[in-house]
Amino acid sequence: MWERILVIIRKEFRQTLREKRMRVFLIVPPIMQLMLFGFAVNLDLVNSPIAFMDLDQSVESRELLSHFQGSQQFNVKYMPDSDAAVQKLLDHGDAQAVIKVLPGFAREIHKGHTAHVQVLVDGANSNTASILTGYCSQVIQAYGQRLRTGVAPLSAVAVPRVWFNPDLLSRNFFVPGVIMNIITMMTLMLTAMAIVREREIGTMEQLMVTPIRPIELMLGKTLPFVCIGAVQMTLVTTVALLVFHIPFQGRVLTLVFATLIYLMTTLGSGLFLSTVSQTQQQALMSSFFFFTPAFMLSGFSFPIRNMPEPVQWLTLINPMRYFIEILRGIFLKGLGVAELAPQLSALFVIGCMVLFGSARRFHKRLD
């Protein structure tokens, strides 16, 4: 049995790797995708152009201005002197936010009252506006904290500390999801198209008249892509660590174990798509049809807790949801198998069901 499986494995490796274009396809696109996503998908705001409108013209307002000028998140490019100028800056998108210090700012401070600062933010991009508003609030609160400590000592001071991802870099959050994206897409398409290719070029009938049994053919067709998926996982993880300096707090064995379990779902899904497709083009389109909604519901970009409740229930059968939680837990939090047991268990159950169902359908299709 194993001799026949090894023959199919060697044949699949030769058929997959004999073309130069396929060898390039297995290496270059994953690295390019990781590089593009790693550099492009970045929610960190640095040197954001803002305007500062000082209607008080006091020492205190100029001190507040210096706090914004000394922040890496802001680039104070404009000093408007009228509301019309402020509206023009926001309408044209020249400034992402306008800090407006109202008259009487210094007077309220000296009286011990709360001095208000108006922050006008371009809300066309709600996510950017939310982050920018938070940064502005932090600068203003830091200035207010310094004023309070200058007047009277505080009995207690809150000192926030970020437990995971202390630099708050969005790249550290997104790159593990990009790794999941690459592994899923490559193994899913390769498995689906490899089996359909045999049927499309007419060699499936030749295989069926050989002594090879359906289970041996299925194993021989899928095991090579386990190796390819493991190699790609090693490649993109190495690039993420060396190029983007993503922190890796967990253990390598935990990552390998989780990846092998996850490959059960992608290979099983590819096997299923091969049974419902007649041509490689259909297999490719079916892969995208399966991948896109699963990726959107994985929690890569949008928190699952913010989705409607019926959609949240739907994500429970999405293996990408669990794998991205596992990757972020291993990379950023250093979690082990014990802490990731719920996600690993769910992933294992889904993988077994998908692989078993796809194998039954594949066996029936050959019979």
C-alpha positions as CSV (number, residue, x, y, z in Angstrom):
1,M,0.0,0.0,0.0
2,W,2.6,2.5,1.0
3,E,4.7,1.7,-2.0
4,R,1.8,2.7,-4.3
5,I,1.2,5.8,-2.2
6,L,4.9,6.8,-2.5
7,V,4.7,6.4,-6.3
8,I,1.8,8.8,-6.4
9,I,3.6,11.2,-4.1
10,R,6.7,11.2,-6.3
11,K,4.6,11.6,-9.4
12,E,2.7,14.6,-7.9
13,F,5.9,16.3,-6.8
14,R,7.4,15.9,-10.3
15,Q,4.2,17.1,-12.0
16,T,3.9,20.1,-9.7
17,L,7.5,21.2,-9.7
18,R,8.7,20.3,-13.2
19,E,7.5,23.6,-14.7
20,K,9.5,26.6,-13.9
21,R,6.4,28.8,-13.7
22,M,4.9,26.6,-11.0
23,R,8.2,26.7,-8.9
24,V,8.1,30.5,-9.1
25,F,4.4,30.5,-8.3
26,L,5.1,28.6,-5.0
27,I,7.8,30.9,-3.8
28,V,7.4,34.4,-5.3
29,P,3.7,35.2,-4.9
30,P,3.6,34.3,-1.1
31,I,6.6,36.5,-0.4
32,M,5.2,39.3,-2.5
33,Q,1.8,39.1,-0.8
34,L,3.4,39.1,2.6
35,M,5.6,42.1,1.8
36,L,2.7,44.1,0.3
37,F,0.3,43.3,3.1
38,G,3.0,43.8,5.7
39,F,3.8,47.3,4.5
40,A,0.4,48.4,3.2
41,V,-1.9,47.1,5.9
42,N,-0.9,49.5,8.6
43,L,-3.2,51.4,10.8
44,D,-0.5,53.2,12.7
45,L,-0.7,57.0,12.1
46,V,2.7,58.7,11.9
47,N,3.2,62.3,10.9
48,S,-0.5,62.9,10.2
49,P,-1.0,66.4,8.8
50,I,-3.1,68.5,11.2
51,A,-3.9,72.1,11.8
52,F,-3.7,74.1,15.0
53,M,-6.1,77.1,15.4
54,D,-5.1,79.2,18.4
55,L,-7.8,81.7,19.3
56,D,-6.4,82.3,22.8
57,Q,-2.8,83.3,21.9
58,S,-1.5,82.6,25.4
59,V,1.5,80.9,26.9
60,E,-0.7,77.9,27.8
61,S,-2.1,77.5,24.3
62,R,1.5,77.6,22.9
63,E,2.6,75.0,25.3
64,L,-0.2,72.8,24.1
65,L,0.9,73.4,20.5
66,S,4.4,72.3,21.5
67,H,3.0,69.0,22.8
68,F,1.5,68.3,19.4
69,Q,4.6,69.4,17.6
70,G,6.7,67.1,19.7
71,S,4.5,64.0,19.0
72,Q,5.6,61.5,16.3
73,Q,1.9,61.0,15.4
74,F,1.3,64.5,14.2
75,N,2.8,67.0,11.8
76,V,1.4,70.5,12.5
77,K,1.4,71.9,8.9
78,Y,-1.2,74.6,9.1
79,M,-2.1,77.5,11.5
80,P,-5.6,78.7,10.3
81,D,-7.0,81.9,11.7
82,S,-10.6,81.6,10.7
83,D,-13.4,79.0,10.5
84,A,-13.5,79.4,6.7
85,A,-9.8,78.4,6.5
86,V,-10.5,75.4,8.8
87,Q,-13.4,74.3,6.6
88,K,-11.3,74.6,3.5
89,L,-8.5,72.4,5.0
90,L,-11.0,69.7,6.0
91,D,-12.9,69.8,2.7
92,H,-9.8,69.4,0.6
93,G,-8.3,66.8,2.8
94,D,-5.2,68.8,3.5
95,A,-5.5,68.3,7.2
96,Q,-6.9,65.2,8.9
97,A,-7.7,67.0,12.1
98,V,-7.9,70.6,13.4
99,I,-7.1,71.4,17.0
100,K,-9.1,74.5,18.0
101,V,-8.1,76.3,21.2
102,L,-11.0,78.6,22.2
103,P,-10.7,82.1,23.7
104,G,-10.3,82.1,27.5
105,F,-8.3,78.8,27.5
106,A,-5.6,80.2,29.8
107,R,-8.1,82.0,32.0
108,E,-10.0,78.9,32.7
109,I,-6.8,77.1,33.6
110,H,-5.8,79.7,36.1
111,K,-9.2,79.6,37.7
112,G,-8.9,75.9,38.2
113,H,-11.8,75.2,35.8
114,T,-11.8,72.7,32.9
115,A,-10.5,74.3,29.8
116,H,-12.1,72.8,26.6
117,V,-10.2,72.2,23.4
118,Q,-12.2,71.4,20.3
119,V,-10.9,68.7,18.0
120,L,-12.3,68.6,14.4
121,V,-11.6,65.3,12.6
122,D,-12.1,64.3,9.0
123,G,-14.5,61.4,9.4
124,A,-14.5,60.2,5.8
125,N,-12.5,57.2,7.0
126,S,-14.1,56.2,10.3
127,N,-11.3,54.0,11.4
128,T,-8.6,56.6,10.8
129,A,-10.8,59.2,12.5
130,S,-11.3,57.0,15.5
131,I,-7.5,56.4,15.9
132,L,-6.7,60.1,15.3
133,T,-9.2,61.2,17.9
134,G,-7.7,58.9,20.4
135,Y,-4.2,60.2,19.7
136,C,-5.4,63.8,20.1
137,S,-7.1,63.0,23.3
138,Q,-4.0,61.4,24.7
139,V,-1.9,64.5,23.9
140,I,-4.5,66.8,25.5
141,Q,-4.8,64.6,28.6
142,A,-1.1,64.4,29.0
143,Y,-0.9,68.2,28.9
144,G,-3.8,68.4,31.4
145,Q,-2.0,65.9,33.7
146,R,1.1,68.0,33.7
147,L,-0.9,71.1,34.6
148,R,-2.5,69.3,37.6
149,T,0.7,67.9,38.9
150,G,2.2,71.4,38.6
151,V,-0.5,72.8,40.8
152,A,-0.7,70.1,43.5
153,P,0.7,66.7,43.9
154,L,-1.6,63.8,43.1
155,S,-2.1,61.0,45.6
156,A,-2.5,58.4,42.8
157,V,-1.4,58.4,39.2
158,A,-2.6,55.8,36.6
159,V,0.3,54.4,34.6
160,P,-1.0,52.3,31.7
161,R,1.0,49.3,30.5
162,V,0.3,47.3,27.4
163,W,0.7,43.6,28.2
164,F,0.9,42.2,24.7
165,N,2.3,44.1,21.7
166,P,3.6,46.9,23.9
167,D,4.5,49.1,20.9
168,L,0.9,48.9,19.7
169,L,2.1,48.3,16.1
170,S,-0.8,47.2,13.9
171,R,1.7,45.3,11.7
172,N,2.3,42.8,14.6
173,F,-1.5,42.2,14.6
174,F,-2.0,41.9,10.9
175,V,1.0,39.9,9.7
176,P,0.0,36.6,11.4
177,G,-3.3,37.0,9.6
178,V,-1.5,37.4,6.3
179,I,0.4,34.2,7.0
180,M,-2.9,32.4,7.5
181,N,-4.2,34.0,4.3
182,I,-1.2,32.7,2.2
183,I,-1.2,29.2,3.6
184,T,-5.0,28.8,3.1
185,M,-5.1,30.1,-0.5
186,M,-2.1,28.2,-1.8
187,T,-2.9,24.8,-0.3
188,L,-6.6,25.1,-1.2
189,M,-6.0,26.0,-4.8
190,L,-3.2,23.5,-5.3
191,T,-5.2,20.6,-4.0
192,A,-8.3,21.4,-5.9
193,M,-6.5,22.0,-9.2
194,A,-4.1,19.0,-8.9
195,I,-6.9,16.4,-8.8
196,V,-9.1,18.2,-11.4
197,R,-6.0,18.4,-13.7
198,E,-5.9,14.6,-13.9
199,R,-9.5,14.5,-15.0
200,E,-9.1,17.4,-17.4
201,I,-6.1,15.9,-19.3
202,G,-7.6,12.4,-19.3
203,T,-5.2,10.7,-17.0
204,M,-7.7,10.0,-14.2
205,E,-9.1,7.1,-16.2
206,Q,-5.6,5.6,-16.5
207,L,-5.1,5.9,-12.8
208,M,-8.5,4.2,-12.1
209,V,-7.5,1.1,-14.1
210,T,-4.3,0.6,-12.1
211,P,-4.2,-1.4,-8.8
212,I,-4.2,1.9,-6.8
213,R,-7.2,2.1,-4.6
214,P,-9.2,5.4,-4.1
215,I,-7.8,5.9,-0.5
216,E,-4.2,5.5,-1.8
217,L,-4.8,7.9,-4.7
218,M,-6.3,10.5,-2.3
219,L,-3.4,10.2,0.1
220,G,-0.8,10.3,-2.7
221,K,-2.5,13.5,-4.1
222,T,-2.8,15.4,-0.8
223,L,0.3,14.5,1.2
224,P,2.6,16.4,-1.2
225,F,0.7,19.6,-0.5
226,V,1.1,19.0,3.3
227,C,4.8,19.3,2.6
228,I,4.4,22.3,0.4
229,G,2.2,24.0,3.0
230,A,4.8,23.3,5.7
231,V,7.6,24.7,3.5
232,Q,5.5,27.8,2.7
233,M,4.7,28.3,6.4
234,T,8.4,28.1,7.2
235,L,9.2,30.6,4.4
236,V,6.6,33.2,5.2
237,T,7.2,33.0,9.0
238,T,11.0,33.5,8.4
239,V,10.3,36.6,6.3
240,A,7.9,37.9,8.9
241,L,10.5,37.6,11.6
242,L,13.5,38.9,9.6
243,V,11.8,41.7,7.6
244,F,9.0,42.9,9.8
245,H,10.5,41.9,13.1
246,I,7.2,40.4,14.3
247,P,7.6,39.2,17.9
248,F,7.5,35.4,18.3
249,Q,6.8,34.7,21.9
250,G,5.6,31.1,21.6
251,R,7.2,27.7,20.7
252,V,8.0,26.5,17.3
253,L,6.5,23.0,18.0
254,T,3.2,24.6,18.9
255,L,3.1,26.4,15.6
256,V,4.0,23.3,13.7
257,F,1.3,21.3,15.5
258,A,-1.4,23.9,14.9
259,T,-0.4,24.2,11.2
260,L,-0.7,20.5,10.6
261,I,-4.1,20.4,12.1
262,Y,-5.2,23.4,10.0
263,L,-3.9,21.9,6.8
264,M,-6.5,19.1,7.4
265,T,-9.2,21.7,6.7
266,T,-7.6,23.3,3.7
267,L,-6.7,20.0,2.0
268,G,-10.1,18.6,2.8
269,S,-11.8,21.6,1.3
270,G,-9.6,21.4,-1.8
271,L,-10.4,17.8,-2.1
272,F,-14.1,18.6,-1.9
273,L,-13.8,21.3,-4.5
274,S,-12.1,18.9,-6.8
275,T,-15.2,16.6,-6.7
276,V,-17.6,19.4,-7.8
277,S,-15.3,20.9,-10.5
278,Q,-14.8,19.6,-14.0
279,T,-12.0,21.9,-15.1
280,Q,-9.1,23.7,-13.5
281,Q,-10.9,27.0,-14.2
282,Q,-13.9,25.9,-12.2
283,A,-11.7,24.7,-9.4
284,L,-10.0,28.1,-9.3
285,M,-13.2,30.0,-9.2
286,S,-14.7,27.7,-6.6
287,S,-11.6,28.2,-4.4
288,F,-12.1,32.0,-4.5
289,F,-15.8,31.5,-3.8
290,F,-15.0,29.5,-0.7
291,F,-12.0,31.6,0.4
292,T,-13.5,35.1,0.2
293,P,-16.4,34.8,2.7
294,A,-14.3,32.7,5.1
295,F,-11.5,35.3,5.1
296,M,-14.0,38.1,5.7
297,L,-15.5,36.2,8.7
298,S,-12.2,35.2,10.2
299,G,-11.6,38.3,12.3
300,F,-8.6,39.4,10.2
301,S,-9.8,43.0,9.8
302,F,-13.2,43.2,11.6
303,P,-13.7,42.0,15.2
304,I,-16.1,39.1,15.3
305,R,-17.8,40.6,18.4
306,N,-18.9,43.6,16.3
307,M,-20.7,41.4,13.8
308,P,-24.4,40.6,14.0
309,E,-25.2,37.7,16.3
310,P,-26.3,35.3,13.5
311,V,-23.0,36.0,11.7
312,Q,-21.1,35.4,14.9
313,W,-22.7,31.9,15.2
314,L,-21.8,31.3,11.5
315,T,-18.1,32.0,12.3
316,L,-18.0,29.0,14.7
317,I,-17.7,26.7,11.7
318,N,-15.0,28.8,10.0
319,P,-11.6,27.2,10.5
320,M,-9.8,30.4,9.6
321,R,-11.3,32.1,12.7
322,Y,-9.6,29.6,15.0
323,F,-6.3,29.5,13.1
324,I,-5.8,33.3,13.1
325,E,-6.5,33.3,16.9
326,I,-3.9,30.5,17.3
327,L,-1.3,32.4,15.2
328,R,-1.8,35.7,17.1
329,G,-1.7,33.8,20.4
330,I,1.6,32.1,19.5
331,F,3.3,35.1,18.0
332,L,2.2,37.9,20.3
333,K,1.2,36.2,23.6
334,G,3.4,33.1,23.7
335,L,0.5,30.8,24.3
336,G,1.0,27.1,24.4
337,V,-1.1,24.0,23.6
338,A,-2.9,24.2,27.0
339,E,-4.0,27.8,26.5
340,L,-5.0,27.2,22.9
341,A,-6.8,23.9,23.6
342,P,-10.3,25.3,22.7
343,Q,-9.2,26.6,19.3
344,L,-7.1,23.6,18.6
345,S,-10.0,21.2,19.5
346,A,-12.4,23.1,17.3
347,L,-10.0,23.2,14.5
348,F,-9.3,19.4,14.8
349,V,-13.1,18.6,14.8
350,I,-13.8,20.7,11.8
351,G,-10.7,19.3,10.0
352,C,-11.7,15.7,10.6
353,M,-15.3,16.4,9.5
354,V,-14.2,18.2,6.3
355,L,-11.5,15.7,5.5
356,F,-13.8,12.7,6.1
357,G,-16.7,14.1,4.1
358,S,-14.5,15.1,1.2
359,A,-12.8,11.6,1.2
360,R,-16.2,9.9,1.1
361,R,-17.3,12.0,-1.8
362,F,-14.0,11.6,-3.6
363,H,-14.2,7.8,-3.1
364,K,-17.8,7.8,-4.4
365,R,-16.9,9.9,-7.4
366,L,-14.1,7.5,-8.4
367,D,-16.4,4.5,-8.0
